[in-house]
Amino acid sequence: MRPFLLKGGAKLITRQQKEAVLEKLENDFSNSSLVMFINYSGFNVAMMRDLRRRLYSKYEREARFTVAKNTLIGRALSKVGYAEKDFQSILAGPTAVLYVLSDDPIEAIKITHSFSKEKKLEGIFKGGFLEGNYFTADDVSKLASLPTKEELYAMVVGRVQAPLTNLVYVLSGTIRKLLYALNAIHDKKSK
């Protein structure tokens, strides 16, 4: 059976195809640490490819940037357990979904935020869910300024390392002074 073509060459998808898309979205949303909605109306094909390339170079197979029907996205989000009041206003107009399966999703927000600034794309962020918590489009720039997990680990190591280095320096100084005193006593007794 040939698919029915709409104006502009778009194809209607069958019920089985919709169910497969819905199942895939449900599975991916339930395993995602980040689900972010983007208005892709200002994007061309090259821009979509460029953003995907940037995301995939960092996350390999742990990030996806996809376009699906708003009704399917809404159903998948509802089935996974997100509150409809949070995403209802987001699912208006052209909507792409960025979701990250990694445990460090902040880098994906940073990548898309810098991409939007570089390409001068205004108002592309619609909002989303980070670790199950809803965030608005206004929160994206704040989230993009947060450190990634790697940066946080480096900060913690630096904070722990500095006092330890100081302790080693102090202890070595004390031991050095003790050795000087013992040497002085030895020299005094040997004369």
N, CA and C atoms as a LAMMPS dump frame, in Angstrom:
ITEM: TIMESTEP
0
ITEM: NUMBER OF ATOMS
573
ITEM: BOX BOUNDS ff ff ff
-5.0000000000000000e+02 5.0000000000000000e+02
-5.0000000000000000e+02 5.0000000000000000e+02
-5.0000000000000000e+02 5.0000000000000000e+02
ITEM: ATOMS id mol type element x y z
1 1 1 N 0.837 -1.176 0
2 1 2 C 0 0 0
3 1 3 C 0.882 1.24 0
4 2 1 N 0.623 2.146 -0.91
5 2 2 C 1.392 3.379 -1.015
6 2 3 C 0.878 4.392 -0.003
7 3 1 N 1.788 5.158 0.629
8 3 2 C 1.331 6.166 1.588
9 3 3 C 0.641 7.312 0.865
10 4 1 N -0.328 7.897 1.514
11 4 2 C -1.048 9.035 0.972
12 4 3 C -0.164 10.263 1.105
13 5 1 N 0.034 11.009 0.011
14 5 2 C 0.892 12.189 0.035
15 5 3 C 0.07 13.444 0.294
16 6 1 N 0.578 14.281 1.175
17 6 2 C -0.05 15.568 1.458
18 6 3 C 0.568 16.636 0.579
19 7 1 N 0.008 17.833 0.628
20 7 2 C 0.551 18.966 -0.112
21 7 3 C 2.008 19.17 0.313
22 8 1 N 2.892 19.353 -0.634
23 8 2 C 4.303 19.53 -0.342
24 8 3 C 5.074 18.23 -0.269
25 9 1 N 4.415 17.099 -0.485
26 9 2 C 5.095 15.814 -0.512
27 9 3 C 5.185 15.102 0.82
28 10 1 N 4.598 15.688 1.883
29 10 2 C 4.634 15.026 3.194
30 10 3 C 3.771 13.775 3.157
31 11 1 N 4.186 12.755 3.878
32 11 2 C 3.463 11.489 3.884
33 11 3 C 2.672 11.338 5.172
34 12 1 N 1.493 10.751 5.056
35 12 2 C 0.744 10.349 6.24
36 12 3 C 1.338 9.036 6.717
37 13 1 N 1.502 8.902 8.008
38 13 2 C 2.051 7.648 8.506
39 13 3 C 0.919 6.772 9.024
40 14 1 N 1.136 5.493 8.938
41 14 2 C 0.104 4.54 9.348
42 14 3 C 0.025 4.471 10.872
43 15 1 N -1.029 3.849 11.361
44 15 2 C -1.222 3.7 12.804
45 15 3 C -0.065 2.909 13.43
46 16 1 N 0.386 1.856 12.737
47 16 2 C 1.49 1.053 13.258
48 16 3 C 2.771 1.887 13.355
49 17 1 N 3.003 2.737 12.361
50 17 2 C 4.186 3.591 12.392
51 17 3 C 4.092 4.596 13.543
52 18 1 N 2.89 5.147 13.765
53 18 2 C 2.693 6.079 14.879
54 18 3 C 2.938 5.381 16.207
55 19 1 N 2.443 4.158 16.34
56 19 2 C 2.639 3.406 17.578
57 19 3 C 4.117 3.098 17.804
58 20 1 N 4.84 2.814 16.73
59 20 2 C 6.28 2.55 16.849
60 20 3 C 7.023 3.816 17.284
61 21 1 N 6.654 4.956 16.69
62 21 2 C 7.271 6.232 17.068
63 21 3 C 6.953 6.545 18.524
64 22 1 N 5.691 6.354 18.913
65 22 2 C 5.257 6.614 20.283
66 22 3 C 6.03 5.737 21.278
67 23 1 N 6.177 4.468 20.955
68 23 2 C 6.905 3.547 21.835
69 23 3 C 8.369 3.964 21.973
70 24 1 N 8.983 4.358 20.852
71 24 2 C 10.388 4.809 20.877
72 24 3 C 10.526 6.064 21.723
73 25 1 N 9.62 7.036 21.53
74 25 2 C 9.669 8.267 22.321
75 25 3 C 9.489 7.975 23.808
76 26 1 N 8.522 7.135 24.141
77 26 2 C 8.291 6.767 25.552
78 26 3 C 9.551 6.167 26.163
79 27 1 N 10.148 5.234 25.454
80 27 2 C 11.357 4.574 25.945
81 27 3 C 12.484 5.579 26.149
82 28 1 N 12.697 6.438 25.155
83 28 2 C 13.784 7.408 25.245
84 28 3 C 13.516 8.455 26.326
85 29 1 N 12.283 8.948 26.427
86 29 2 C 11.959 9.954 27.442
87 29 3 C 12.11 9.388 28.849
88 30 1 N 11.721 8.14 29.034
89 30 2 C 11.803 7.551 30.379
90 30 3 C 13.252 7.338 30.817
91 31 1 N 14.168 7.208 29.868
92 31 2 C 15.581 6.992 30.191
93 31 3 C 16.428 8.255 30.085
94 32 1 N 15.804 9.394 29.775
95 32 2 C 16.547 10.627 29.524
96 32 3 C 16.729 11.46 30.78
97 33 1 N 17.908 12.058 30.901
98 33 2 C 18.144 13.01 31.98
99 33 3 C 17.747 14.415 31.542
100 34 1 N 17.664 14.639 30.23
101 34 2 C 17.253 15.933 29.683
102 34 3 C 16.293 15.703 28.529
103 35 1 N 15.171 16.417 28.556
104 35 2 C 14.248 16.475 27.423
105 35 3 C 14.006 17.957 27.19
106 36 1 N 14.493 18.477 26.06
107 36 2 C 14.374 19.906 25.78
108 36 3 C 13.672 20.111 24.442
109 37 1 N 12.755 21.086 24.419
110 37 2 C 11.959 21.359 23.226
111 37 3 C 12.477 22.614 22.544
112 38 1 N 12.608 22.519 21.216
113 38 2 C 13.192 23.599 20.429
114 38 3 C 12.282 23.911 19.255
115 39 1 N 12.062 25.204 19.021
116 39 2 C 11.316 25.661 17.851
117 39 3 C 12.299 25.681 16.686
118 40 1 N 12.104 24.794 15.737
119 40 2 C 13.063 24.663 14.637
120 40 3 C 12.642 25.43 13.388
121 41 1 N 11.696 26.35 13.49
122 41 2 C 11.189 27.033 12.295
123 41 3 C 12.258 27.863 11.586
124 42 1 N 13.275 28.358 12.29
125 42 2 C 14.325 29.139 11.65
126 42 3 C 15.489 28.307 11.145
127 43 1 N 15.398 27.001 11.266
128 43 2 C 16.493 26.108 10.887
129 43 3 C 16.371 25.707 9.422
130 44 1 N 17.515 25.544 8.772
131 44 2 C 17.524 24.879 7.477
132 44 3 C 18.183 23.513 7.681
133 45 1 N 18.253 22.731 6.648
134 45 2 C 18.77 21.364 6.773
135 45 3 C 20.223 21.366 7.248
136 46 1 N 21.019 22.288 6.722
137 46 2 C 22.43 22.346 7.111
138 46 3 C 22.58 22.677 8.597
139 47 1 N 21.727 23.55 9.1
140 47 2 C 21.782 23.906 10.524
141 47 3 C 21.405 22.715 11.403
142 48 1 N 20.367 21.987 11.003
143 48 2 C 19.959 20.795 11.76
144 48 3 C 21.107 19.789 11.79
145 49 1 N 21.727 19.582 10.643
146 49 2 C 22.834 18.633 10.543
147 49 3 C 24.006 19.093 11.418
148 50 1 N 24.295 20.396 11.41
149 50 2 C 25.393 20.943 12.203
150 50 3 C 25.142 20.76 13.703
151 51 1 N 23.918 21.054 14.154
152 51 2 C 23.595 20.886 15.572
153 51 3 C 23.685 19.414 15.977
154 52 1 N 23.162 18.541 15.145
155 52 2 C 23.252 17.104 15.437
156 52 3 C 24.711 16.656 15.523
157 53 1 N 25.528 17.125 14.592
158 53 2 C 26.947 16.759 14.571
159 53 3 C 27.633 17.198 15.867
160 54 1 N 27.344 18.407 16.316
161 54 2 C 27.948 18.909 17.558
162 54 3 C 27.52 18.073 18.763
163 55 1 N 26.231 17.767 18.807
164 55 2 C 25.723 16.972 19.931
165 55 3 C 26.293 15.562 19.908
166 56 1 N 26.314 14.95 18.724
167 56 2 C 26.772 13.57 18.614
168 56 3 C 28.278 13.458 18.842
169 57 1 N 29.034 14.522 18.516
170 57 2 C 30.478 14.464 18.752
171 57 3 C 30.781 14.435 20.246
172 58 1 N 29.929 15.036 21.053
173 58 2 C 30.117 15.009 22.508
174 58 3 C 29.507 13.755 23.125
175 59 1 N 28.288 13.425 22.727
176 59 2 C 27.545 12.361 23.392
177 59 3 C 27.493 11.044 22.63
178 60 1 N 28.009 10.999 21.425
179 60 2 C 27.941 9.818 20.571
180 60 3 C 26.493 9.36 20.427
181 61 1 N 26.13 8.247 21.014
182 61 2 C 24.764 7.727 20.85
183 61 3 C 23.86 8.06 22.031
184 62 1 N 24.334 8.902 22.933
185 62 2 C 23.561 9.212 24.128
186 62 3 C 22.737 10.485 24.008
187 63 1 N 22.746 11.127 22.846
188 63 2 C 21.92 12.318 22.628
189 63 3 C 21.188 12.153 21.308
190 64 1 N 19.966 12.654 21.288
191 64 2 C 19.173 12.591 20.06
192 64 3 C 18.474 13.926 19.855
193 65 1 N 18.422 14.332 18.617
194 65 2 C 17.72 15.551 18.23
195 65 3 C 16.771 15.139 17.122
196 66 1 N 15.478 15.148 17.407
197 66 2 C 14.516 14.592 16.47
198 66 3 C 13.289 15.476 16.355
199 67 1 N 12.568 15.285 15.28
200 67 2 C 11.305 15.986 15.05
201 67 3 C 10.21 14.932 14.988
202 68 1 N 9.135 15.169 15.72
203 68 2 C 7.98 14.268 15.705
204 68 3 C 6.726 15.122 15.832
205 69 1 N 5.59 14.514 15.587
206 69 2 C 4.325 15.24 15.716
207 69 3 C 4.102 15.613 17.181
208 70 1 N 3.593 16.82 17.393
209 70 2 C 3.348 17.3 18.753
210 70 3 C 2.415 16.382 19.536
211 71 1 N 1.419 15.815 18.862
212 71 2 C 0.484 14.931 19.569
213 71 3 C 1.193 13.676 20.067
214 72 1 N 2.099 13.137 19.257
215 72 2 C 2.853 11.949 19.676
216 72 3 C 3.81 12.283 20.821
217 73 1 N 4.448 13.439 20.739
218 73 2 C 5.341 13.868 21.82
219 73 3 C 4.546 14.022 23.114
220 74 1 N 3.38 14.664 23.015
221 74 2 C 2.53 14.865 24.192
222 74 3 C 2.072 13.558 24.812
223 75 1 N 1.661 12.618 23.978
224 75 2 C 1.235 11.307 24.493
225 75 3 C 2.382 10.586 25.186
226 76 1 N 3.554 10.626 24.566
227 76 2 C 4.721 9.951 25.151
228 76 3 C 5.091 10.578 26.494
229 77 1 N 5.065 11.901 26.571
230 77 2 C 5.39 12.575 27.831
231 77 3 C 4.379 12.235 28.919
232 78 1 N 3.1 12.176 28.545
233 78 2 C 2.055 11.821 29.519
234 78 3 C 2.247 10.404 30.037
235 79 1 N 2.527 9.469 29.119
236 79 2 C 2.693 8.073 29.525
237 79 3 C 3.916 7.876 30.42
238 80 1 N 4.934 8.679 30.214
239 80 2 C 6.144 8.575 31.024
240 80 3 C 5.926 9.191 32.404
241 81 1 N 4.951 10.098 32.512
242 81 2 C 4.638 10.655 33.829
243 81 3 C 4.858 12.14 33.988
244 82 1 N 5.167 12.843 32.919
245 82 2 C 5.318 14.292 33.02
246 82 3 C 3.941 14.938 33.094
247 83 1 N 3.847 16.042 33.829
248 83 2 C 2.572 16.738 34.012
249 83 3 C 2.191 17.477 32.739
250 84 1 N 0.97 17.253 32.285
251 84 2 C 0.503 17.86 31.037
252 84 3 C 0.521 19.381 31.108
253 85 1 N 0.27 19.948 32.282
254 85 2 C 0.269 21.407 32.426
255 85 3 C 1.646 21.996 32.119
256 86 1 N 2.7 21.214 32.339
257 86 2 C 4.053 21.698 32.081
258 86 3 C 4.392 21.749 30.598
259 87 1 N 3.919 20.79 29.832
260 87 2 C 4.338 20.741 28.431
261 87 3 C 3.258 21.143 27.433
262 88 1 N 2.037 21.38 27.873
263 88 2 C 0.947 21.681 26.938
264 88 3 C 1.241 22.931 26.106
265 89 1 N 1.705 24.003 26.748
266 89 2 C 1.975 25.246 26.018
267 89 3 C 3.218 25.127 25.139
268 90 1 N 4.116 24.225 25.501
269 90 2 C 5.351 24.042 24.731
270 90 3 C 5.069 23.402 23.376
271 91 1 N 4.092 22.509 23.333
272 91 2 C 3.833 21.739 22.115
273 91 3 C 2.9 22.477 21.169
274 92 1 N 3.288 23.674 20.8
275 92 2 C 2.554 24.454 19.803
276 92 3 C 3.562 24.879 18.745
277 93 1 N 3.199 24.741 17.497
278 93 2 C 4.107 25.096 16.421
279 93 3 C 5.138 24.012 16.181
280 94 1 N 6.096 24.297 15.297
281 94 2 C 7.112 23.296 14.979
282 94 3 C 7.987 22.998 16.198
283 95 1 N 8.068 21.734 16.562
284 95 2 C 8.797 21.345 17.77
285 95 3 C 9.774 20.214 17.476
286 96 1 N 11.036 20.48 17.786
287 96 2 C 12.058 19.435 17.759
288 96 3 C 12.357 19.079 19.207
289 97 1 N 12.765 17.859 19.426
290 97 2 C 13.057 17.399 20.779
291 97 3 C 14.522 16.983 20.859
292 98 1 N 15.202 17.542 21.846
293 98 2 C 16.558 17.124 22.163
294 98 3 C 16.471 16.346 23.46
295 99 1 N 16.918 15.109 23.441
296 99 2 C 16.951 14.356 24.689
297 99 3 C 18.295 13.67 24.828
298 100 1 N 18.737 13.636 26.091
299 100 2 C 20.064 13.13 26.412
300 100 3 C 19.918 11.968 27.377
301 101 1 N 20.524 10.853 27.036
302 101 2 C 20.471 9.655 27.865
303 101 3 C 21.639 9.598 28.848
304 102 1 N 22.59 10.506 28.716
305 102 2 C 23.767 10.55 29.577
306 102 3 C 23.414 11.101 30.953
307 103 1 N 24.299 10.872 31.917
308 103 2 C 24.061 11.416 33.25
309 103 3 C 24.629 12.828 33.4
310 104 1 N 25.148 13.422 32.328
311 104 2 C 25.645 14.798 32.354
312 104 3 C 25.008 15.599 31.221
313 105 1 N 23.759 16.051 31.398
314 105 2 C 23.042 16.712 30.315
315 105 3 C 23.364 18.192 30.134
316 106 1 N 24.063 18.807 31.075
317 106 2 C 24.313 20.247 31.004
318 106 3 C 25.108 20.607 29.757
319 107 1 N 26.026 19.754 29.354
320 107 2 C 26.83 20.025 28.162
321 107 3 C 25.942 20.162 26.925
322 108 1 N 24.876 19.382 26.825
323 108 2 C 23.958 19.489 25.681
324 108 3 C 23.259 20.845 25.677
325 109 1 N 22.885 21.331 26.854
326 109 2 C 22.267 22.659 26.945
327 109 3 C 23.273 23.714 26.523
328 110 1 N 24.525 23.573 26.955
329 110 2 C 25.573 24.521 26.576
330 110 3 C 25.782 24.519 25.058
331 111 1 N 25.804 23.328 24.47
332 111 2 C 26.027 23.212 23.026
333 111 3 C 24.899 23.888 22.254
334 112 1 N 23.649 23.603 22.605
335 112 2 C 22.525 24.207 21.876
336 112 3 C 22.438 25.702 22.136
337 113 1 N 22.762 26.136 23.345
338 113 2 C 22.723 27.567 23.664
339 113 3 C 23.771 28.321 22.847
340 114 1 N 25.004 27.804 22.808
341 114 2 C 26.048 28.467 22.02
342 114 3 C 25.734 28.402 20.526
343 115 1 N 25.132 27.303 20.079
344 115 2 C 24.714 27.174 18.681
345 115 3 C 23.698 28.26 18.329
346 116 1 N 22.717 28.483 19.209
347 116 2 C 21.69 29.498 18.935
348 116 3 C 22.295 30.892 18.899
349 117 1 N 23.275 31.157 19.76
350 117 2 C 23.939 32.468 19.76
351 117 3 C 24.765 32.64 18.489
352 118 1 N 25.502 31.592 18.129
353 118 2 C 26.36 31.638 16.95
354 118 3 C 25.549 31.86 15.672
355 119 1 N 24.421 31.178 15.561
356 119 2 C 23.578 31.272 14.362
357 119 3 C 22.558 32.408 14.452
358 120 1 N 22.582 33.145 15.587
359 120 2 C 21.655 34.267 15.812
360 120 3 C 20.193 33.825 15.711
361 121 1 N 19.889 32.716 16.355
362 121 2 C 18.528 32.186 16.389
363 121 3 C 17.875 32.644 17.686
364 122 1 N 16.901 33.515 17.584
365 122 2 C 16.227 34.061 18.761
366 122 3 C 14.982 33.248 19.084
367 123 1 N 14.736 33.023 20.34
368 123 2 C 13.499 32.396 20.794
369 123 3 C 13.286 30.962 20.351
370 124 1 N 14.365 30.21 20.179
371 124 2 C 14.178 28.825 19.729
372 124 3 C 13.868 27.88 20.879
373 125 1 N 14.23 28.272 22.088
374 125 2 C 14.019 27.377 23.228
375 125 3 C 12.603 27.51 23.75
376 126 1 N 11.953 26.373 23.957
377 126 2 C 10.576 26.355 24.453
378 126 3 C 10.498 25.934 25.914
379 127 1 N 11.485 25.2 26.392
380 127 2 C 11.485 24.677 27.754
381 127 3 C 11.815 23.203 27.729
382 128 1 N 11.606 22.546 28.864
383 128 2 C 11.876 21.119 28.909
384 128 3 C 11.927 20.576 30.314
385 129 1 N 12.56 19.421 30.44
386 129 2 C 12.67 18.729 31.719
387 129 3 C 14.119 18.304 31.93
388 130 1 N 14.675 18.69 33.069
389 130 2 C 16.027 18.311 33.45
390 130 3 C 15.926 17.459 34.698
391 131 1 N 16.342 16.197 34.586
392 131 2 C 16.236 15.25 35.701
393 131 3 C 14.803 15.199 36.244
394 132 1 N 13.815 15.323 35.344
395 132 2 C 12.406 15.241 35.732
396 132 3 C 11.79 16.549 36.184
397 133 1 N 12.597 17.606 36.31
398 133 2 C 12.092 18.909 36.754
399 133 3 C 11.878 19.83 35.564
400 134 1 N 10.725 20.474 35.534
401 134 2 C 10.359 21.361 34.43
402 134 3 C 11.203 22.631 34.464
403 135 1 N 11.642 23.096 33.288
404 135 2 C 12.29 24.403 33.179
405 135 3 C 11.724 25.134 31.973
406 136 1 N 11.737 26.464 32.051
407 136 2 C 11.171 27.302 30.997
408 136 3 C 12.266 27.717 30.019
409 137 1 N 11.845 28.398 28.96
410 137 2 C 12.795 28.901 27.971
411 137 3 C 13.751 29.907 28.61
412 138 1 N 13.259 30.683 29.577
413 138 2 C 14.103 31.672 30.254
414 138 3 C 15.199 31.018 31.09
415 139 1 N 14.975 29.803 31.525
416 139 2 C 15.947 29.099 32.366
417 139 3 C 17.122 28.528 31.573
418 140 1 N 17.004 28.464 30.25
419 140 2 C 18.034 27.815 29.434
420 140 3 C 19.381 28.514 29.587
421 141 1 N 19.403 29.857 29.537
422 141 2 C 20.686 30.561 29.657
423 141 3 C 21.293 30.357 31.044
424 142 1 N 20.446 30.262 32.075
425 142 2 C 20.956 29.993 33.431
426 142 3 C 21.543 28.585 33.507
427 143 1 N 20.843 27.627 32.916
428 143 2 C 21.333 26.251 32.925
429 143 3 C 22.628 26.117 32.126
430 144 1 N 22.732 26.894 31.03
431 144 2 C 23.938 26.836 30.198
432 144 3 C 25.16 27.373 30.94
433 145 1 N 24.939 28.199 31.959
434 145 2 C 26.069 28.748 32.713
435 145 3 C 26.529 27.822 33.84
436 146 1 N 25.772 26.759 34.109
437 146 2 C 26.168 25.81 35.154
438 146 3 C 27.378 24.991 34.706
439 147 1 N 28.214 24.586 35.65
440 147 2 C 29.339 23.714 35.271
441 147 3 C 28.852 22.294 34.983
442 148 1 N 29.563 21.615 34.111
443 148 2 C 29.248 20.214 33.818
444 148 3 C 29.747 19.345 34.974
445 149 1 N 29.41 18.072 34.947
446 149 2 C 29.869 17.173 36.012
447 149 3 C 31.388 17.075 36.04
448 150 1 N 32.014 17.036 34.863
449 150 2 C 33.48 16.981 34.806
450 150 3 C 34.088 18.211 35.458
451 151 1 N 33.515 19.394 35.16
452 151 2 C 34.019 20.63 35.756
453 151 3 C 33.81 20.625 37.272
454 152 1 N 32.668 20.111 37.716
455 152 2 C 32.418 20.021 39.156
456 152 3 C 33.412 19.082 39.835
457 153 1 N 33.686 17.95 39.201
458 153 2 C 34.669 17.019 39.758
459 153 3 C 36.042 17.692 39.869
460 154 1 N 36.425 18.433 38.83
461 154 2 C 37.713 19.135 38.854
462 154 3 C 37.749 20.161 39.985
463 155 1 N 36.63 20.864 40.202
464 155 2 C 36.566 21.836 41.299
465 155 3 C 36.721 21.147 42.649
466 156 1 N 36.038 20.032 42.822
467 156 2 C 36.112 19.301 44.091
468 156 3 C 37.531 18.795 44.324
469 157 1 N 38.14 18.226 43.294
470 157 2 C 39.511 17.725 43.427
471 157 3 C 40.449 18.875 43.776
472 158 1 N 40.262 20.02 43.137
473 158 2 C 41.086 21.19 43.441
474 158 3 C 40.915 21.644 44.878
475 159 1 N 39.671 21.642 45.349
476 159 2 C 39.399 22.056 46.735
477 159 3 C 39.992 21.068 47.737
478 160 1 N 39.967 19.804 47.42
479 160 2 C 40.526 18.791 48.32
480 160 3 C 42.052 18.789 48.233
481 161 1 N 42.573 18.993 47.041
482 161 2 C 44.01 18.907 46.819
483 161 3 C 44.76 20.058 47.488
484 162 1 N 44.208 21.262 47.469
485 162 2 C 44.906 22.422 48.025
486 162 3 C 45.221 22.245 49.511
487 163 1 N 44.267 21.888 50.367
488 163 2 C 44.615 21.69 51.78
489 163 3 C 45.607 20.543 51.995
490 164 1 N 45.483 19.487 51.197
491 164 2 C 46.419 18.365 51.333
492 164 3 C 47.832 18.789 50.966
493 165 1 N 47.961 19.588 49.92
494 165 2 C 49.269 20.091 49.516
495 165 3 C 49.851 20.963 50.618
496 166 1 N 49.011 21.824 51.191
497 166 2 C 49.476 22.675 52.293
498 166 3 C 49.9 21.832 53.492
499 167 1 N 49.148 20.795 53.802
500 167 2 C 49.477 19.916 54.926
501 167 3 C 50.825 19.242 54.7
502 168 1 N 51.049 18.746 53.498
503 168 2 C 52.327 18.101 53.171
504 168 3 C 53.463 19.108 53.318
505 169 1 N 53.258 20.335 52.852
506 169 2 C 54.28 21.375 52.944
507 169 3 C 54.597 21.694 54.405
508 170 1 N 53.55 21.841 55.225
509 170 2 C 53.741 22.143 56.648
510 170 3 C 54.464 20.997 57.344
511 171 1 N 54.015 19.769 57.089
512 171 2 C 54.655 18.612 57.72
513 171 3 C 56.106 18.464 57.284
514 172 1 N 56.364 18.683 56.014
515 172 2 C 57.75 18.567 55.539
516 172 3 C 58.611 19.669 56.146
517 173 1 N 58.048 20.852 56.35
518 173 2 C 58.786 21.938 57.004
519 173 3 C 59.106 21.599 58.442
520 174 1 N 58.151 21.007 59.147
521 174 2 C 58.362 20.612 60.542
522 174 3 C 59.432 19.53 60.629
523 175 1 N 59.361 18.567 59.766
524 175 2 C 60.358 17.49 59.745
525 175 3 C 61.736 18.064 59.406
526 176 1 N 61.778 18.998 58.468
527 176 2 C 63.037 19.626 58.08
528 176 3 C 63.649 20.36 59.281
529 177 1 N 62.824 21.108 60.01
530 177 2 C 63.311 21.83 61.2
531 177 3 C 63.837 20.85 62.25
532 178 1 N 63.134 19.736 62.425
533 178 2 C 63.579 18.718 63.379
534 178 3 C 64.937 18.158 62.958
535 179 1 N 65.108 17.902 61.672
536 179 2 C 66.391 17.392 61.176
537 179 3 C 67.506 18.407 61.385
538 180 1 N 67.238 19.701 61.136
539 180 2 C 68.238 20.747 61.368
540 180 3 C 68.632 20.782 62.848
541 181 1 N 67.637 20.656 63.737
542 181 2 C 67.914 20.685 65.176
543 181 3 C 68.759 19.478 65.578
544 182 1 N 68.401 18.303 65.067
545 182 2 C 69.175 17.098 65.381
546 182 3 C 70.598 17.201 64.834
547 183 1 N 70.754 17.757 63.636
548 183 2 C 72.087 17.963 63.057
549 183 3 C 72.899 18.927 63.91
550 184 1 N 72.262 19.984 64.37
551 184 2 C 72.958 20.97 65.206
552 184 3 C 73.414 20.331 66.512
553 185 1 N 72.545 19.513 67.123
554 185 2 C 72.904 18.823 68.364
555 185 3 C 74.061 17.855 68.104
556 186 1 N 73.983 17.142 66.993
557 186 2 C 75.044 16.191 66.64
558 186 3 C 76.372 16.925 66.438
559 187 1 N 76.347 18.048 65.7
560 187 2 C 77.56 18.825 65.45
561 187 3 C 78.137 19.368 66.761
562 188 1 N 77.267 19.82 67.655
563 188 2 C 77.693 20.392 68.931
564 188 3 C 78.35 19.32 69.807
565 189 1 N 77.797 18.12 69.809
566 189 2 C 78.345 17.04 70.628
567 189 3 C 79.636 16.484 70.026
568 190 1 N 79.771 16.53 68.71
569 190 2 C 80.967 15.983 68.072
570 190 3 C 82.158 16.928 68.213
571 191 1 N 81.964 18.186 68.546
572 191 2 C 83.071 19.13 68.698
573 191 3 C 83.65 19.031 70.014
